[in-house]
Amino acid sequence: MTLLSLALAACVAGCKKKSTEGAGSATGTGAGTSGPGTGAPPPAQRPSQGQLQAMPALALPDDPARDAKIALGHALFFDKRLSGDGSRSCYSCHMNENGLGGADPIAIGAGDKPLTRHSPVLWNVGYMKGGLYWDGRSATLEEQAKAAWGGGNLGVGADNLEAKAKEMGAIAGYKPLFKAAFGDDAASVDRIVQALAEYERTMVCADTAYDKFARGDKAALTEEQQRGLDVFLGKGQCSACHTPPHFSIAMQVEGGVYFNAGVGTAGKDEAAVDVGRMKVTTNASDWAAFKVPSLRNVARTAPYFHDGSAATLTDAVTYMSNGAAPNKNLSALLGNKNLTASETSELVSFLNSLDCAGTLAEPKLP
């Protein structure tokens, strides 16, 4: 069975509701009642009131030097000297005020050069089972960090990374950080990307209002948010792609999961469309397909989608629930959900319950 079939089957199984209309007994008494002997089905349970999953702990292999690597990566993540022209750090595209995503619809790299896609959110990136970037072209966080460092993001150039690593290692304040992390103060490309990756794995969002609710605190979500969760798990069929507790099926499948949601295809000649995952796999079935992002912290991370084309969360929800933009490869999951205005508002309210409370602290650089 294909992944798409599994997702559809799970959606149907998880979203099907029993009728709640009581028929009364054969004698005409007990109208609206249910249960044994009444002849009426029991009332359907709201999806929000069923068993829900909170985030699991991030499992990592033992490494006695991890804390030291994190400290080094923390400094490097914020250091603009890591870039080719001293204008950008990793943090420049993943700032607190933007929910660890990008402020610009399309990311701006070193030298103020526009890149090709929106900066994704980094919360819980350590849970990814490969498939980094919107198109999944990097298999590990280390590989992704190296690509961003050498590519347009930080603009160093792949051939200049070792020289830049030595330049960073020559800074006196970094020497004790490298020594604590790796046993000596030698700086290298591999050591820098290891440290950056370990720091990114600390960006865990696992204590949202939703998580508290899932663990049993039924006051953590308002009634409106609970109704929005009903829509999310039920009529809206959102969980087929944005599966709890990660709120992305891509974080639960090796290599990620990619769907064509029609974003960036409307009114364009096919030659002008970003082909997304197809560029990595060369499979026609991956044309204009992109990784399913997590919805954690989504209310704080406008604009939305890989091209930043949705300005507000309501815009994004409305687009996804109305059937998206038709094209030759549109996912079957993107049918019109016929949500009412109230249901859309409730769904947006629920998504606000996925706010991540943490922030990144800017360190004093070496």
N, C-alpha and C positions, 0 to 999 in steps of 0.2 A: 504494500500500500504506500502511496506517495505521501510526503509530508503534508501537502495541501489537502489530500483526502483525510488524513488524520486530524488536521486542524478543523476541517468542516464537520467531521464526525463528532469531535469533541465539542464543537460549538453547538451542534444540534442537541447532543445529549445534555450539555450543561444549561442550555437556554430554554428547553421545552417546558412549558408550564401546564399543570393540570387545571382543569376548569374549577372555578370557585363558586359557580352558581348552584345554590342549594335547591333541590327540587321538592323537598318536603316528603312526607310519608304517604303511603298508599291510601291512608284514611283521611288525608287532608290536614292532619295535625303536625306540629313540629316543623312548619315551613321555615327554611333557612338554616335548619340544624344539620349536623353531619355526624358521622361516626357509625359504630356498629348498630345495625337494626334500623337505621333511618332511611336507607336506600339512597343516600346522597354521598358523593365522594368527599373525603376530608379536604379542608382548605389547603391550597397550595402554599408552600413556604416561600417567602421572599428570598431571592438569592443572597441578599445582604445579610440575612439572618442565619444562613447555613454555615458550614465549616469553612473557614478562610485560612489562607496561609500567610504567615509573616515571613520576613526575610531570614534565611539561614545565615549562620556565620560563614565568613569567607575562609575556606580551607586553604592553608599555605604549608609548604614543606618546612621542616625545621631549618633554621639558619641563625646561628648565634650572632651573626654580624648584621642581622636585618635592621635593627634600630639605627646602627651607624650608617648603613646604606640609605635608610630613609632620611636621616639628617642631611646627608650629602645631596640626595635627590631633591629635597625640599629647597635647599639653597640654589641648586642649579635650575629648578623649575621657574624661579622668580628672577633669574639673573639675565639681563639683556646682553651681557658680554658674551653669552653663549651663541648669539646670532651673528650673522655675517657682517652686518653693519652697525651692531650695537643698538638697534632700534626696537627689537622685539624679544620678549621672553615667551616661554610656554604659557605663562599666566596671561599674557596679552590677549590671547584668544579664548581664555577660559577663566573669566573673572567672577568674583563673588556676586557682583551686582547684576550679572547676566546668568546667574544660576549655574555657573561653570560651563556655560555655552558661549556662543558668540553674539555680540551686539549687532553686527552687520549682517544683512541677508547673505552676502557672500564674504567669506573671510578675507582679511587684508594681511598680506605677508610682509616680509622684509622689503624695504625700499618702497613701501606703500603700494605694492603691486597686488591687485585683486587676484585671488585664487579661483578655484572653480566651484566650490561648494561651501555651504554653511558650516561653521565650527560646531561639532557635536558636543553634547553634554558629557562631562567626565564622571559624574557620580556613578559609582558601582562598576566602573570600567574593568576593574579587576575580576569581576565575575564572568566576563566574556570568555567563551571557549574557542578562542581564535576569531578570525573575521573582524579585525579592526579596520577602521575607516568606514565610510558609508557603503563602499563596494566590497569590503572584506578582504582587501588585497594584502593586509599584513596579518601574519599568523599569531604574533605575540605582541605584548606591550613593548618589549624591547625592540622588536623589529619596527613597530610603528614609531617609536621615539626616534630611532635612527633615521627613518625616512623623513619625518617632519623636520628634524635638525638639518639634514642635508638638502632637503627640498625647499620649495618656495616659502614655507611657513617661517623658518628661521634663516633661510637663504645662504647657508654656508657652502653648499655644493658638496656632492658625494665625495669628490676627490680631495676635498680640503678638510675633511673631518678629523683626521689624525693630527694635522697641524693645529686645528682649533682645540683639540683635546689637550695637546701639550701646552698651548697658550693658557688654557684654564688651569692646568696643573701647575704652571709657573707662578700663579697668584699665591702669595705666601699664606693667606688665610685658608686656602683650600687644602694645603698639604696635610695638616692634621686630620681633616675630614676624610681624605682618601686613605690615609694610613689606618684610621680607625675602622673604615669600612672594608679595606682589602689587605691590610697587613703591611703595606708600604705606601709611600706617597706618590707612586707613579700614576699618572693619569693616562687613560686610553679611551678610545671610542667605546669599547665593550663595557668598561667600568662606568662610564657616564650614563650609557643607556640602561644599564642594570639599576643604577641608583635612581634615575628618573622613573623607571617602571615600578620600583619598590615604593616610591613616594606616591605614585598614582594609585597603588593598591590600598592606600590608607583612605582614599576618598569614598568612604562607605556611607550610604544612606539607608538606614535600617530601622529608624525609630520615628517614622511619620505618624500622623494621626491614624492613617489606615492601619499601620502595623499595631498600634495600641488597640485599635478596635478588633483586629484579627486575633490578638492575644487575650481578648475578653473584656476590655474596657469599653463597654457599650455607650459610654458618654463621650468617647473620643470623636465620634462623627455626629454631626447634627442630623436631624431627621431628613432635611433636604439632601444632605450628602449620602445618607443611607439609600434614599430613593434613587439618587444618581448612580450609586453602586449597583442597585437593581437593574438600571438601564445598561450599565457597563457590562454586567455579567449576563444580562438577558436580551431584551429587544435590540439593543445596540450592537450586540455580538462583538464588542471591542476586545474581549478577552481571547478571541480566537488568534489574534496576532500579539496583543499586548497582555500576555498571560501573567497573572499574579503568581508569585509575589514579586518577581523582577519587573513585571509589567512590560516585558518584551520576550517573546518566544525565542528571539535570537540569542539570549543569554542562557538558554537551556538546551541548545543544540550545538554540537560540535561544528565549528566552522561558520556558525551564524545562520540566519534565515532571511531571505530576501523576497520582497514582493513588488510587483508593479502596481502602484496606487494611482497612476495617472499623473503624478506631480511632474510638472515641467514638460508635458506633452501637448497640451491644448494649443491649437492654432499654430503649431510648428511643423515645418517640413521634417520628415524623419531624420534627415541628415543633420539637422540642427539640435536634435534631442540628445541629452546626456544619456548614454547607453548604460551607465551604472555598472551593475554586476557583470554584464555581458563582456565588458572590456577585460575582466579578469578571467572569465571562464571560456569566452568565445562561443558560448551556447546561445542560440537564438531565443531560447525560452527565458533567458535572463535579461532580455532587452528592456532597458529602462527600469530595472528592478533594483531596489535599494534595501539595505538592512533595516529591520524593524527597530526603531529606537526605543529605549525605555521611557516610560511616562513619569518616572520619579522626578520631582522638581519641575514638572512641565509647566506649571502656572507661572514660573519665574524665568522661563527661558525663551521668550519671544525674540525674534520671529521663528517660524516653524518650517519644517521639511528640509530636505537636502539642499534646496535652492532658496530657502528663506522667504518663500512666496506668500506665506500666511502671516499676516501682521499680528493677529491676536489669537488667543486660545479658542475663542468662540468661532473665529473664521476657520481654524483648523478642524475643529469638531464638526462644524457644519459641512465642510468639504468632504470629510471622510464618511459622514453618515448619509450624505445625499447621493452617493453612488460614484463620486469621483469623476475624473475626465476620461471618457471612453477612448480606447486605443487598441491596437492589435494584440496587446499582451496584458491587458488589465486583469488583475486577480479576480477570481470568482467570489472572493470574500468581500469585494467592494460594492455589493449591491445596495440599492437605496433602502435604508432602514426605516424610513417614514417616521422619524421622530417628531413629536410635537414641539412647539416652542418651549413648553414647560419641561419636557424631557431633556431637551438640549441644555436648558439652564441648569437643571439638576445634575446632569452629567458633568458640566463644567464645574459646578460646585464640588462634586466628588473629586475631580482631578486636583482641586486645590488642597485636598486632604493628603496629597502625595508630596507636599512641600518638605524639603530636606532642611533640617535645622542647622546643620553645621556650616562652617565657612573655612576657607583657607587663610592661615595666618601668614602674613608677609614677614619673612625673617630678616634679621640684620645680616646683610651679605658679607662674606669674607673679604 
